Structure formats: C-alpha cells, structure tokens
Amino acid sequence: MTFKLPLENMSDEVFYKIIVTQNNEEDILYYGYMFYQTVMEDVELLYEDGADAVEMEMITEQEFNEQL
C-alpha cells in the first residue's frame, strides 16, 4: 500500500486522532507536530502489523495538546 500527499507542497505539521481497530478492539493514538507523509508511513505500518481498520480524524493543535 502506498500513500501520496494530497498536495505537492504540503510541508506543514499536522495533527491527527487515529483510531486503530484490530481484532474487534480499538486503540486511539494522537499524532502531532509531524509531517503528513510521516503520519501516512506510520498508518502503513499499522496495517502491516495487522490493523483491520485505521480511521484518521484531523484535529487542531489545541486538541492535540489537551491529550498530553
């Protein structure tokens, strides 16, 4: 599975809430202060590690910091 950036010049840091489903269990991960391509590479690894589904929700920097 290969992911491509939605925009050629998307270099800003992004913030995501990621819900990973595996074996009917959900885990919530928060990604922040990362580049989009890095997040997508990690999503690919989650699938390689056996995730059944990965749901990504873009969040604000403030929402991310509230989870720290």
C-alpha positions as CSV (number, residue, x, y, z in Angstrom):
1,M,0.0,0.0,0.0
2,T,1.4,3.4,-1.0
3,F,0.2,6.8,0.1
4,K,0.8,10.0,-1.7
5,L,0.5,13.5,-0.4
6,P,-2.8,15.3,-1.3
7,L,-0.8,18.4,-2.1
8,E,2.6,18.5,-3.6
9,N,3.9,21.2,-1.2
10,M,2.2,20.1,2.0
11,S,5.0,20.6,4.4
12,D,3.2,22.0,7.5
13,E,3.0,19.9,10.6
14,V,-0.3,18.1,11.0
15,F,-2.4,16.8,14.0
16,Y,-4.5,13.7,13.9
17,K,-6.5,11.5,16.1
18,I,-6.1,7.9,14.8
19,I,-8.4,5.1,15.8
20,V,-6.9,1.7,15.1
21,T,-9.2,-1.3,15.0
22,Q,-7.7,-4.8,15.4
23,N,-9.5,-8.0,16.5
24,N,-12.6,-6.1,17.4
25,E,-10.6,-3.8,19.8
26,E,-10.0,-0.1,19.3
27,D,-6.9,1.9,20.3
28,I,-6.7,5.7,20.0
29,L,-3.4,7.3,19.0
30,Y,-2.7,11.0,18.7
31,Y,-0.1,12.3,16.2
32,G,1.1,15.8,16.3
33,Y,3.9,18.1,15.2
34,M,4.6,15.6,12.4
35,F,4.5,15.9,8.6
36,Y,1.7,14.3,6.7
37,Q,4.0,11.9,4.9
38,T,5.4,10.6,8.2
39,V,1.9,10.0,9.6
40,M,0.9,8.1,6.4
41,E,4.1,6.0,6.7
42,D,3.0,5.0,10.2
43,V,-0.5,4.2,9.0
44,E,1.0,1.9,6.5
45,L,3.0,0.2,9.3
46,L,-0.2,-0.2,11.4
47,Y,-1.8,-2.1,8.5
48,E,1.4,-4.2,8.1
49,D,1.1,-5.0,11.9
50,G,-2.4,-6.4,11.4
51,A,-4.8,-3.5,11.8
52,D,-8.2,-4.2,10.4
53,A,-9.0,-0.5,10.0
54,V,-7.4,2.9,10.6
55,E,-9.6,5.9,10.9
56,M,-7.9,9.3,10.7
57,E,-9.5,12.5,12.1
58,M,-7.7,15.8,11.6
59,I,-7.6,17.7,14.9
60,T,-6.3,21.1,15.9
61,E,-3.1,21.8,17.7
62,Q,-5.0,22.7,20.8
63,E,-7.0,19.4,20.8
64,F,-3.7,17.5,20.4
65,N,-2.0,19.4,23.3
66,E,-5.0,18.6,25.6
67,Q,-4.1,14.9,25.2
68,L,-0.6,15.4,26.5
